[in-house]
Amino acid sequence: MRKESQLLRWIFWIVVITALFFLGFIIGWFAKPTHPNSGDSSDSRHYLREFLDEMRPETIRQHLRSFTRLPHLAGTEQNLKYAEQIMKEWQDFGLDSVEMVPYDVLLSYPNKSRPNYISIVDANGNEVFNTSLAEPVPEGYEDVSDIVPPYSAFSARGQPKGDLVYVNYGRTEDFFQLQRQMEIDVTGKIVIVRYGKIFRGNKVKNAMLAGAKGIIMFSDPADYCADGVQPYPDGWNLPGGGAQRGNVLNLNGAGDPLTPGYPAKEYTYRYSFEDGVGLPSIPVHPIGYHDAIHLLKNMGGKTPPNNWKGALNVSYRIGPGFIDDFKSHAVRMNIHTINQVTRIYNVIGKIRGALEPDRYVILGGHRDAWVFGGIDPMSGAAVVHETVRSAGRLISKGWRPRRTIIFASWDAEEFGLQGSTEWAEDNAKLLQDRAVAYINADSAIEGMYTLRVDCSPSLHTLVYNITKQIASPEEGEEGMSLYESWHKRDNWTNDRDAPRISKLGSGSDFEAYFIRLGIAAGRARYTKNKKTERYSSYPVYHSVYETFEIVEKFYDPSFRRLQAVAQVRGGLIFSLADSLLLPLDANQYADSLRKYAQSIAHVGQMHPEEMQMYQVSFDSLFSAVENFTIAARGFHERLETLNRADPLQVRLVNDQLMYLERGFIDPLGLPGRPFYRHVIFAPSSHNKYAGESFPGIYDALFDIENSVEPQRAWREVKRQISIAAFTVHSAAMTLTPPA
Amino acid sequence: MRKESQLLRWIFWIVVITALFFLGFIIGWFAKPTHPNSGDSSDSRHYLREFLDEMRPETIRQHLRSFTRLPHLAGTEQNLKYAEQIMKEWQDFGLDSVEMVPYDVLLSYPNKSRPNYISIVDANGNEVFNTSLAEPVPEGYEDVSDIVPPYSAFSARGQPKGDLVYVNYGRTEDFFQLQRQMEIDVTGKIVIVRYGKIFRGNKVKNAMLAGAKGIIMFSDPADYCADGVQPYPDGWNLPGGGAQRGNVLNLNGAGDPLTPGYPAKEYTYRYSFEDGVGLPSIPVHPIGYHDAIHLLKNMGGKTPPNNWKGALNVSYRIGPGFIDDFKSHAVRMNIHTINQVTRIYNVIGKIRGALEPDRYVILGGHRDAWVFGGIDPMSGAAVVHETVRSAGRLISKGWRPRRTIIFASWDAEEFGLQGSTEWAEDNAKLLQDRAVAYINADSAIEGMYTLRVDCSPSLHTLVYNITKQIASPEEGEEGMSLYESWHKRDNWTNDRDAPRISKLGSGSDFEAYFIRLGIAAGRARYTKNKKTERYSSYPVYHSVYETFEIVEKFYDPSFRRLQAVAQVRGGLIFSLADSLLLPLDANQYADSLRKYAQSIAHVGQMHPEEMQMYQVSFDSLFSAVENFTIAARGFHERLETLNRADPLQVRLVNDQLMYLERGFIDPLGLPGRPFYRHVIFAPSSHNKYAGESFPGIYDALFDIENSVEPQRAWREVKRQISIAAFTVHSAAMTLTPPA
C-alpha cells in the first residue's frame, strides 16, 4: 500500500511535470512568431501618426527662409552650397547615408559681357527701342548679385532681324490658323507669342517648323494676372517688368541633351552640340508685358480673332511688321546665350529598410531655382526637408521602415529635368528591379484654394486614406480632415463622389521614373481654384518675384498649407515604405483604363466611315481592358486570404503590385520618342490631346486629322491600338497567379 | 516548523514547475524552425540523384523513334499532331499544367504546283540542264509524302537570268576580295556561293548589298563530308543528291517578320510583306554538290585563290559566266516560293514551384523540323521529353521544386526562331521580372567526340558541378565522370585547366531570352572533335537524311550520349529550380569580362596613332571591369555569412543573382538592331568578329577598317566603349548591398 501510494505519487508527479513541460513547449511554440517580422501594423500606424505630427509649420518656414536667401541657379556655386547644407542637415537629422552625386551636363547661361535684348530698329539701323536687360529687383534684395536676367535657356545665338508676326499662344492650332485661314507665312519672320497653355519649348518647336527665324515670348496680363490682385510686392500678380525664364528644349525625356540614354559621367561619350537632343536652332527670348506693349502696339496686318486678344491695351494685330509710320521699322533679337557642359549635384539620402532593403520608395524634388525659388522649387524642398527631419526623429526613437526610403534633392530641373534624369539613367537597372514608387516634390504651393494631386491610378486609394489622417490647413476648418476640405472644394462629380485626382502630366522630375521606367508615381501640392482662376500656372512663375516673402505674405502666412502638403507627401512615402502589403490598388487602375479607352474610342468614332473603310476597331483594346479588370479583381480577392505570416507569399504579391506599373512600359518607346515608354501616360506630341491617355493612339489620330495619306495614317492608328491592347494584356498578366 | 516546511515545499514545487515550464517553453521556441522551408539541401541532392538516374537510353530512343516517323515542318498538320502528342504525354508524365500556345506568323513554302529549280539555258532559251527537284528519298521512307524539297525559305520570287559569279562562302571578306582585288562587279549577276562558315542569311544579305540579282548556295564536299566516311546510308556524310534547306532571313532577333516587338496574336497589327523585317529581295536557292558540279564545271573567268577552292573536281573559276563553248549559256533561277501567315503551336508545360512559384527556370527547344528532324531538333526534343518524364516521376514521389519549371516545345524555329521569340514577346514582362535561367534544347548531338557547352559565364561553375555527377557515356570509360571525359578531350588549356566552355552565339531559340531579355542561358550537346573534324555543322544538316537511323546507326547507337546530354540539361534545370541559393557565379562573369576586355583592347591597339589622334581609350572599360570584379567578389564573400534561414535575405541575394544577367542589357539595343540588347553577348554584324564579345565595339572597329570617314568611325568606337563601360558598371551595381 505504501509502495503503491508512493508509485502513484510518482506517476502523479511525472504526469504533472510532463504536462507542464508540454504546456510550456506548446506555449513556446506558438508564442514564437512564424517570422520575426510579420509586420505589426498597429506599431506602424502609431509611428505614422508620430511622423505626421512631427512636421511643423514653423520649421517648414525656417527651411524655406534658409533656402531662399540667395539665387541658386543650377551649376552655380550657391546651388552647390545649398547642396552641401542639405547634405549636412540630412546627416544631422539622422539618415543612414547621404551622398552628393555629380553629373556633367549641358547647361545654358546668358553671356555676362553681351546681354540679351530685343530692339526695334529704324530704317537706318538705329535702335529706337530696347527691351529691358533685367527685372526691377524686389525690395530687400537690392544688394543681391548673381540674379540671372530673364532668358530662354538653350536659345540659339544670333541677331536675326525681321518683321514680327503675332501667333497667339504659338500652339499647333494657332500656327494652322495663321497659315490656313489667315494665309500668313512666317518663313523668315520673327514670331511673337504669349506665354501660357503649352510648354514654351513646344512654342519654339512650332515656330521652327513654321520657318520663323526667331521667337519672342511675352507674359500677357490675361494669362499672368489674377483679377483684383495687385502686382508684387503689394499682391501676388506679375509686375509689368517681370518676365518668365525657362528652358526651350524639346527633350522628350532625354535628360542631358548630349548624353541621351546614359548618365553624364566623366567617361560618358558626349554628342556634339549639333547632334544634341532638342536644342532649338533659332534665337528665343522672353519679355514682360511692359516691353511687350512696345513691340505690339504698332503692329499692322490683320485684326486678330477674339480669342487671340490678351489684356493689354494694344490691337494684337497679326502683322507681319508694323503699321503706317512704323513700316520701315523692324525687330532685331540680340541673343548671345552660351551653352556649356557644367557640373551639377544631386543630394541622395537613404534610410535602409529593415526587412526589404532592396525595395525603394523615393521622395525627390529639385533644388535649383531660376532666382530665389521662393515657390519653385523651395516651397517643395522645404517640405522634403521637414519630412526628412521628421523621419530622423522617428529613427531616433527606434523606428526603421520595412523598405528603404530614398530622399533626393535634384539639380538642374529647370534645364530639362537633368539631375533626376541622369540619376535615373545611372541607376536604371536597380530602379527597374527595386523601385516601389516615386513621389515628386516640386513647388508645394501654386494657389490658396485646396489640395491638388496627380498620380498613377494605383495610388488613388492610398491618397484618400492618407488625406483622411491629415487636418485641413484652412482657417475655420478645425476638426475637418484635409480629405473633407479637399472633397468640398474639388469633387470628382461626373465620375465619383470623391476629391478629384488627375493624371500625371510631364514637366517635372517624375518623368524619368514614371514615363521612362514605369515606377508608380504621384505628386501633391496646394493649388488655386481652377474653375475661377484662369491665369496660367501662378503669376510670378520663374520671375525674380518668387521670394520667401510672397509665400509668407500671400500664399501661406501660417505655413499650414505647406505643412499639409508635407504630411501628404510624407504620409505617402511612409505608407509605401512601411506597410506589410503595398498600398497599391490595381482595381483603381482598371477603372481608369476603362475611362481612358472610352475617351479614345469616342474620338476614333468621330470618323465612322474611315474606321470601317480601313477596318479599324477599338474592340481589342476594350477586350484587353476587360481582361485587366478581371485580373485586378481576382488579384485583390486573393489578397484577402493571403497568409500574411509567410514572408515569401507576401513578397510575391508585393512584387506583383510593384511591377504593375512596369507592365505598361513598351521597351520600344513611343514612335520617335525612345524615352517616353509608358503606353498609358506620356505627353501626347500634340497640344490638342495634352492630358489624354494612350498618347500613341492620340498622336496617330491627330495625324489622321492632318494627314494627306489617310491609308498610312489609319494603318498607324491600327498599329497603335494593337500596341495598347497588347500592353494592357501584358500588365494584366503580371496580376495573375504566377504559375 | 511544520508550516515553514510546508511553505518550503510549496516554494520548491513552484520553482520546479516554473523551471520545467520555462524549459519546455525554451525547447519549444527553439524546436520550431524560423521558417518552415529553409531548404533541406540533402533532400534536394537526393532528389537530383534520382532525377538523373531516372533518365534512360532506351526511353530516349523510344521518344526519338516516335518523333521522327513523319516529316513535321512548322505550320503543317503533322507538326500540330506531334504538338498534341507531346502535350498529352507531358500531362501523363505528371506536369501541373500543359497548354498549347498558338501564334500566326509569316512562314514560307515552295509552291506545290510550280517547283523551284535552276536551269542552264542556251542562247535560244532552251533549258540544257535543270537542278533536281528533290533529294533521293532514303530507304524505308519511300512511301512518305510531304517531304518538302530543298528550298530557301523566304526567298523572293522570280526568274532572274544571268551570268554566274562564284564568291566562295559569300562572306563580307569574300565580296571585298572579289570587288577590290579581282575587280569583279556582281551587279545584275547571279552569285553562287558554298555553304559554311557563316549563316546563310548573311550570304544573301551580302549578295544583295553587292547588287546580285539572285544567289545559289551549294554544299561542297570540302565542307559537308568528313574524311573516310561514306555518304548516308552507308555512313553519315552528305550524299551528292542531298541539299541544305534553311531560312534566309536577316531578323536580328525580331521573330515573326511582320510583328517585330510584339506577339503575333489575332489582334496584332501586321506589317505588309514589303515592310517585313529581314525578307530578302532576290531569289535564293540551295543545291547539292551533284547539281553544283554542273553549274560550276564550265565557269570561266579568273582562277580562284587557293582558299576559294572546294573539293569538287572543277576549277572553281570566278566567272562571270561560262567558258569557251558555253559562253552563250546563262543561268536562270525559277523560284516560286510563297510566304504566308500560318498558325504555329508552342507547347508549354509547368511544374509549379513550392516556395517561389514566381521564379521561372525554363527548358525550351524546338519541335519543327525541315523533314524528319532525326538530329535537328528531335534528338534534343527526345531529351527534353525524357527530362519531363523523369521530373514527373519525382513529383509522383512527393517532390516539388522550390521554383517553377517551364518546359517548352517551340514551333517554327527553322523559320527564324519564331515560336520561342513570339512567346518571349508575349511574356516579356513576366520573364524580365521572374526568369532565373533559360536552358536551350536544340539538337542534342552533332558529333561523337565529347560534350559541348555554350553558356553565360555565370553558369560555368554549375556546369562543372553537374557534369561531375554524370557518368561518361563513352565505352571504356566506366567509372569516369562526364566532366573527366570532357576535360580529357577538350581542355581549356590557355586559360585554365578545366573543360572548355564557349560563349553563347546565336541561331537557336535562346536568342530572345538571352540576347533580348538578358536571362542567364546555356546549351549543351554532344559534338565532334573541332581540332580534327573541319566540316561545317554536321554533314547531313537540314537534309532529308537526318533520320532516326542516322542517330541509331552512327551518332549514338547506345543512346548513352543522348542520355548524358539529357542529364546535363536536366541537371542544370533541377539545380537552378531547387537550390536554396541560386547556383550562379558572378566571379566567373568577372573573369570572362576581363578576358573579353583584353581581347577588344588588343584589336583597338592595332591602330595606335588613330587611338591617340581621336583620344580613344579603353581605360573606362577596364576600370568598369575592375569595379565589377570587386563587386562580384564582395557579393560572394557576403554570401558566406548569409542567414540562410531568413527567407527575405535569401530572396534578396537570389534576386541579385537573377538580375545579374539583366544588368548587361541596354534597353536602347545595339545600333540599328533594337532586339539585340545584350552589350556583352550578341552576334557581331560582321563575320570577321563572329564569336567576339562587346559586339557594339567590334562593329565600330570593323567600320574603322572599312570606313572613308575615320573621324566619324572613331567617334562611334568611343561611344561604344562608353556604353560598354556604363553597362558593366550598371551590372556591378546590381551586386552591391542594396542600401
Chai-1 contact restraints between the chains, C-beta under 6 A:
chainA,res_idxA,chainB,res_idxB,connection_type,confidence,min_distance_angstrom,max_distance_angstrom,comment,restraint_id
A,I17,B,L20,contact,1.0,0.0,6.0,A-B,restraint_1
A,L20,B,I17,contact,1.0,0.0,6.0,A-B,restraint_2
A,L20,B,L20,contact,1.0,0.0,6.0,A-B,restraint_3
A,L20,B,F21,contact,1.0,0.0,6.0,A-B,restraint_4
A,F21,B,L20,contact,1.0,0.0,6.0,A-B,restraint_5
A,F21,B,G24,contact,1.0,0.0,6.0,A-B,restraint_6
A,G24,B,F21,contact,1.0,0.0,6.0,A-B,restraint_7
A,G24,B,G24,contact,1.0,0.0,6.0,A-B,restraint_8
A,G24,B,F25,contact,1.0,0.0,6.0,A-B,restraint_9
A,F25,B,G24,contact,1.0,0.0,6.0,A-B,restraint_10
A,F25,B,I27,contact,1.0,0.0,6.0,A-B,restraint_11
A,F25,B,G28,contact,1.0,0.0,6.0,A-B,restraint_12
A,I27,B,F25,contact,1.0,0.0,6.0,A-B,restraint_13
A,G28,B,F25,contact,1.0,0.0,6.0,A-B,restraint_14
A,G28,B,G28,contact,1.0,0.0,6.0,A-B,restraint_15
A,G28,B,W29,contact,1.0,0.0,6.0,A-B,restraint_16
A,W29,B,G28,contact,1.0,0.0,6.0,A-B,restraint_17
A,W29,B,K32,contact,1.0,0.0,6.0,A-B,restraint_18
A,K32,B,W29,contact,1.0,0.0,6.0,A-B,restraint_19
A,K32,B,K32,contact,1.0,0.0,6.0,A-B,restraint_20
A,G261,B,L668,contact,1.0,0.0,6.0,A-B,restraint_21
A,Y262,B,F726,contact,1.0,0.0,6.0,A-B,restraint_22
A,Y267,B,S620,contact,1.0,0.0,6.0,A-B,restraint_23
A,Y267,B,S722,contact,1.0,0.0,6.0,A-B,restraint_24
A,Y267,B,A725,contact,1.0,0.0,6.0,A-B,restraint_25
A,T268,B,S722,contact,1.0,0.0,6.0,A-B,restraint_26
A,Y269,B,K718,contact,1.0,0.0,6.0,A-B,restraint_27
A,Y269,B,R719,contact,1.0,0.0,6.0,A-B,restraint_28
A,Y269,B,S722,contact,1.0,0.0,6.0,A-B,restraint_29
A,K350,B,A739,contact,1.0,0.0,6.0,A-B,restraint_30
A,R352,B,A739,contact,1.0,0.0,6.0,A-B,restraint_31
A,L355,B,L648,contact,1.0,0.0,6.0,A-B,restraint_32
A,P357,B,P738,contact,1.0,0.0,6.0,A-B,restraint_33
A,P357,B,A739,contact,1.0,0.0,6.0,A-B,restraint_34
A,D358,B,L652,contact,1.0,0.0,6.0,A-B,restraint_35
A,D358,B,P738,contact,1.0,0.0,6.0,A-B,restraint_36
A,T404,B,A739,contact,1.0,0.0,6.0,A-B,restraint_37
A,K429,B,G663,contact,1.0,0.0,6.0,A-B,restraint_38
A,K429,B,S730,contact,1.0,0.0,6.0,A-B,restraint_39
A,K429,B,T734,contact,1.0,0.0,6.0,A-B,restraint_40
A,L430,B,M733,contact,1.0,0.0,6.0,A-B,restraint_41
A,D433,B,Y659,contact,1.0,0.0,6.0,A-B,restraint_42
A,S620,B,Y267,contact,1.0,0.0,6.0,A-B,restraint_43
A,P647,B,P647,contact,1.0,0.0,6.0,A-B,restraint_44
A,P647,B,L648,contact,1.0,0.0,6.0,A-B,restraint_45
A,L648,B,L355,contact,1.0,0.0,6.0,A-B,restraint_46
A,L648,B,P647,contact,1.0,0.0,6.0,A-B,restraint_47
A,L652,B,D358,contact,1.0,0.0,6.0,A-B,restraint_48
A,Y659,B,D433,contact,1.0,0.0,6.0,A-B,restraint_49
A,G663,B,K429,contact,1.0,0.0,6.0,A-B,restraint_50
A,P667,B,P667,contact,1.0,0.0,6.0,A-B,restraint_51
A,L668,B,G261,contact,1.0,0.0,6.0,A-B,restraint_52
A,K718,B,Y269,contact,1.0,0.0,6.0,A-B,restraint_53
A,R719,B,Y269,contact,1.0,0.0,6.0,A-B,restraint_54
A,S722,B,Y267,contact,1.0,0.0,6.0,A-B,restraint_55
A,S722,B,T268,contact,1.0,0.0,6.0,A-B,restraint_56
A,S722,B,Y269,contact,1.0,0.0,6.0,A-B,restraint_57
A,A725,B,Y267,contact,1.0,0.0,6.0,A-B,restraint_58
A,F726,B,Y262,contact,1.0,0.0,6.0,A-B,restraint_59
A,S730,B,K429,contact,1.0,0.0,6.0,A-B,restraint_60
A,M733,B,L430,contact,1.0,0.0,6.0,A-B,restraint_61
A,T734,B,K429,contact,1.0,0.0,6.0,A-B,restraint_62
A,P738,B,P357,contact,1.0,0.0,6.0,A-B,restraint_63
A,P738,B,D358,contact,1.0,0.0,6.0,A-B,restraint_64
A,A739,B,K350,contact,1.0,0.0,6.0,A-B,restraint_65
A,A739,B,R352,contact,1.0,0.0,6.0,A-B,restraint_66
A,A739,B,P357,contact,1.0,0.0,6.0,A-B,restraint_67
A,A739,B,T404,contact,1.0,0.0,6.0,A-B,restraint_68
